């Protein structure tokens, strides 16, 4: 599956967000691994102590630091800081569309493959309340998808969100995950 996903991501043309004044560059890592013969993804519930997106479900990631040579390095550094994944244990397969958040972040998501599982996660207590390991099959199931209705500037919008146990994956993370599932679904069509 890893090589098929790499090929699908190589064929995909990710959309870059337009440069806008005031946007902060950030990157996240959508980290996959095989567990019990099925692909899984790891997410995290953010603590109430972080500056932004308190208590939300997210991919590991954060703001670009001046010392980061590029956004992929940002995603790998943040994954190491937040959940203890060493960059040498991740094979980056490709990237997805940039997302601009309502909190003025321009987020570039990278898709990575963890070299081994089980993995010794080491979460940052300051940033991560707990990890969520979920199979892609679960998140692709139609009953998992929940329309998230929000009013923005007086207009109602319906955004994707996904339910896993008591957690709701919504907002920018859900939009990035939907983008990933669109690419991932092309693997089904290729079979």
MARPAKOL-154876 format. One record per residue (C-alpha): residue in one letter; x, y, z. Coordinates in Angstrom, 1 decimal, always signed. Example, Ala and Ser with C-alpha at 12.3 -4.5 7.8 and 13.67 -1.06 7.14 Angstrom:
<vexgus>
VEXGU   doti     east    north       up
VEXGU      a    +12.3     -4.5     +7.8
VEXGU      s    +13.7     -1.1     +7.1
</vexgus>
This chain:
<vexgus>
VEXGU   doti     east    north       up
VEXGU      x     +0.0     +0.0     +0.0
VEXGU      x     +2.8     +2.4     +0.8
VEXGU      x     +4.2     +2.4     -2.7
VEXGU      x     +0.8     +2.7     -4.3
VEXGU      x     +0.1     +5.7     -2.0
VEXGU      x     +3.4     +7.3     -2.9
VEXGU      x     +2.5     +7.0     -6.6
VEXGU      x     -0.9     +8.4     -6.0
VEXGU      x     +0.6    +11.4     -4.1
VEXGU      x     +3.2    +11.9     -6.9
VEXGU      x     +0.4    +12.1     -9.5
VEXGU      x     -1.6    +14.5     -7.3
VEXGU      x     -1.0    +18.2     -7.9
VEXGU      x     -1.4    +19.9     -4.4
VEXGU      x     -2.9    +23.3     -4.4
VEXGU      x     -0.8    +26.0     -2.7
VEXGU      x     -2.7    +28.7     -0.7
VEXGU      x     -2.2    +32.2     -2.0
VEXGU      x     +0.2    +34.4     -0.1
VEXGU      x     -1.7    +36.8     +2.1
VEXGU      x     -0.5    +39.4     +4.6
VEXGU      x     -0.7    +38.2     +8.2
VEXGU      x     -0.7    +34.4     +7.5
VEXGU      x     +1.7    +32.3     +9.5
VEXGU      x     +3.3    +29.4     +7.8
VEXGU      x     +2.9    +26.0     +9.5
VEXGU      x     +3.1    +22.3     +8.6
VEXGU      x     +1.6    +19.1     +9.8
VEXGU      x     +2.4    +15.4     +9.4
VEXGU      x     -0.4    +13.0     +8.5
VEXGU      x     +1.5     +9.9     +9.8
VEXGU      x     +0.4     +6.5     +8.6
VEXGU      x     +1.6     +3.0     +9.6
VEXGU      x     +0.4     -0.6     +9.2
VEXGU      x     -1.2     -2.1    +12.3
VEXGU      x     -2.6     -5.6    +12.2
VEXGU      x     -2.5     -5.6     +8.4
VEXGU      x     -4.4     -2.4     +8.0
VEXGU      x     -3.3     +1.2     +7.5
VEXGU      x     -3.8     +3.5    +10.5
VEXGU      x     -3.2     +7.2    +11.2
VEXGU      x     -2.2     +8.9    +14.4
VEXGU      x     -3.8    +12.1    +15.7
VEXGU      x     -3.6    +13.9    +18.9
VEXGU      x     -5.9    +15.8    +21.2
VEXGU      x     -4.3    +19.1    +22.1
VEXGU      x     -4.2    +20.2    +25.7
VEXGU      x     -5.9    +23.3    +27.0
VEXGU      x     -2.4    +24.8    +27.7
VEXGU      x     -1.4    +25.5    +24.1
VEXGU      x     -1.8    +28.9    +22.6
VEXGU      x     -4.2    +28.0    +19.7
VEXGU      x     -6.7    +25.2    +18.9
VEXGU      x     -7.1    +24.2    +22.5
VEXGU      x     -8.6    +20.8    +23.0
VEXGU      x     -8.9    +20.1    +19.3
VEXGU      x     -8.0    +16.9    +17.5
VEXGU      x     -5.1    +17.5    +15.1
VEXGU      x     -2.2    +16.0    +13.2
VEXGU      x     +1.2    +16.6    +14.8
VEXGU      x     +2.6    +19.9    +13.6
VEXGU      x     +3.0    +23.6    +14.1
VEXGU      x     +4.5    +26.9    +13.1
VEXGU      x     +7.6    +27.2    +11.0
VEXGU      x    +10.7    +28.1    +13.0
VEXGU      x    +13.4    +30.4    +11.5
VEXGU      x    +15.8    +27.4    +11.7
VEXGU      x    +13.6    +25.1     +9.6
VEXGU      x    +15.0    +24.8     +6.1
VEXGU      x    +11.6    +24.0     +4.7
VEXGU      x     +8.0    +23.2     +5.7
VEXGU      x     +8.6    +19.4     +5.5
VEXGU      x    +11.3    +19.9     +8.1
VEXGU      x     +8.8    +21.8    +10.2
VEXGU      x     +6.3    +18.9    +10.1
VEXGU      x     +9.0    +16.4    +11.0
VEXGU      x    +10.4    +18.6    +13.8
VEXGU      x     +7.0    +19.2    +15.3
VEXGU      x     +6.1    +15.5    +15.1
VEXGU      x     +9.2    +14.7    +17.0
VEXGU      x     +8.5    +17.4    +19.7
VEXGU      x     +4.9    +16.6    +20.1
VEXGU      x     +4.7    +12.8    +19.9
VEXGU      x     +8.3    +11.6    +19.9
VEXGU      x     +8.6    +10.3    +16.4
VEXGU      x    +12.2    +10.6    +15.2
VEXGU      x    +12.4    +12.1    +11.7
VEXGU      x    +14.6     +9.2    +10.6
VEXGU      x    +11.7     +6.8    +11.3
VEXGU      x     +9.4     +8.7     +8.8
VEXGU      x     +9.4     +8.3     +5.1
VEXGU      x     +7.6    +11.3     +3.6
VEXGU      x     +5.4    +10.1     +0.7
VEXGU      x     +4.1    +13.4     -0.6
VEXGU      x     +2.0    +16.4     +0.3
VEXGU      x     -1.6    +17.6     +0.2
VEXGU      x     -3.3    +21.0     -0.4
VEXGU      x     -2.5    +23.9     +1.7
VEXGU      x     -5.2    +24.9     +4.1
VEXGU      x     -5.8    +28.4     +5.5
VEXGU      x     -7.3    +28.4     +8.9
VEXGU      x     -9.6    +30.9    +10.5
VEXGU      x     -6.8    +31.6    +13.0
VEXGU      x     -4.5    +32.8    +10.1
VEXGU      x     -2.3    +29.8     +9.6
VEXGU      x     -1.3    +28.6     +6.2
VEXGU      x     -0.8    +24.9     +6.9
VEXGU      x     +1.0    +22.6     +4.5
VEXGU      x     +0.2    +18.9     +5.2
VEXGU      x     +2.7    +16.2     +4.5
VEXGU      x     +1.9    +12.5     +4.3
VEXGU      x     +4.4    +10.2     +6.0
VEXGU      x     +4.9     +6.5     +6.6
VEXGU      x     +6.2     +5.3    +10.0
VEXGU      x     +9.0     +2.8     +9.5
VEXGU      x     +7.8     +0.4    +12.2
VEXGU      x     +4.9     -0.4    +14.5
VEXGU      x     +4.5     -0.7    +17.4
VEXGU      x     +6.2     +2.6    +18.1
VEXGU      x     +7.3     +4.1    +21.4
VEXGU      x     +5.3     +7.3    +21.4
VEXGU      x     +6.6    +10.0    +23.7
VEXGU      x     +4.0    +12.8    +24.0
VEXGU      x     +4.7    +16.3    +25.1
VEXGU      x     +2.5    +16.8    +28.2
VEXGU      x     +2.4    +20.5    +27.6
VEXGU      x     +0.9    +20.1    +24.1
VEXGU      x     -0.8    +16.7    +23.8
VEXGU      x     -3.5    +15.4    +26.1
VEXGU      x     -3.6    +12.0    +24.4
VEXGU      x     -3.0    +10.2    +21.1
VEXGU      x     -5.7     +8.7    +18.8
VEXGU      x     -4.7     +5.7    +16.7
VEXGU      x     -7.5     +5.0    +14.2
VEXGU      x     -7.7     +2.7    +11.2
VEXGU      x     -8.4     +4.3     +7.8
VEXGU      x    -11.2     +1.8     +7.2
VEXGU      x    -13.0     +3.3    +10.2
VEXGU      x    -12.7     +6.8     +9.0
VEXGU      x    -13.8     +5.9     +5.5
VEXGU      x    -17.0     +4.3     +6.8
VEXGU      x    -20.0     +6.5     +5.8
VEXGU      x    -21.4     +6.5     +9.4
VEXGU      x    -18.2     +8.1    +10.6
VEXGU      x    -18.7    +11.2     +8.5
VEXGU      x    -20.7    +13.9    +10.1
VEXGU      x    -21.7    +17.2     +8.5
VEXGU      x    -20.4    +20.1    +10.6
VEXGU      x    -22.6    +23.1    +10.1
VEXGU      x    -21.0    +26.4    +11.0
VEXGU      x    -22.1    +30.0    +10.5
VEXGU      x    -19.2    +32.2     +9.3
VEXGU      x    -19.8    +35.9     +8.6
VEXGU      x    -23.5    +35.4     +8.7
VEXGU      x    -23.5    +32.5     +6.1
VEXGU      x    -24.0    +28.8     +6.9
VEXGU      x    -21.4    +26.4     +5.6
VEXGU      x    -21.2    +22.6     +5.9
VEXGU      x    -17.8    +21.2     +6.5
VEXGU      x    -16.6    +17.6     +6.8
VEXGU      x    -16.0    +16.1    +10.2
VEXGU      x    -15.4    +12.5    +11.4
VEXGU      x    -16.4    +10.8    +14.6
VEXGU      x    -14.0     +8.4    +16.4
VEXGU      x    -15.3     +7.2    +19.7
VEXGU      x    -15.9    +10.3    +21.8
VEXGU      x    -13.8    +12.5    +19.6
VEXGU      x    -14.8    +14.7    +16.7
VEXGU      x    -12.2    +15.4    +14.0
VEXGU      x    -13.3    +18.7    +12.5
VEXGU      x    -12.1    +22.1    +11.1
VEXGU      x     -8.8    +22.3     +9.3
VEXGU      x     -7.8    +18.7    +10.3
VEXGU      x    -11.0    +17.3     +8.9
VEXGU      x    -10.5    +19.3     +5.6
VEXGU      x     -6.9    +18.0     +5.3
VEXGU      x     -8.1    +14.4     +6.0
VEXGU      x    -10.8    +14.7     +3.4
VEXGU      x     -8.2    +15.8     +0.9
VEXGU      x     -6.1    +12.8     +1.9
VEXGU      x     -9.1    +10.4     +1.5
VEXGU      x     -9.7    +11.8     -2.0
VEXGU      x     -6.2    +10.8     -3.0
VEXGU      x     -6.4     +7.5     -1.0
VEXGU      x     -9.6     +6.6     -2.8
VEXGU      x     -7.8     +6.6     -6.1
VEXGU      x     -6.0     +3.5     -4.8
VEXGU      x     -9.4     +1.7     -4.8
VEXGU      x    -10.1     +2.7     -8.4
VEXGU      x     -6.6     +1.4     -9.4
VEXGU      x     -7.4     -2.1     -8.0
</vexgus>
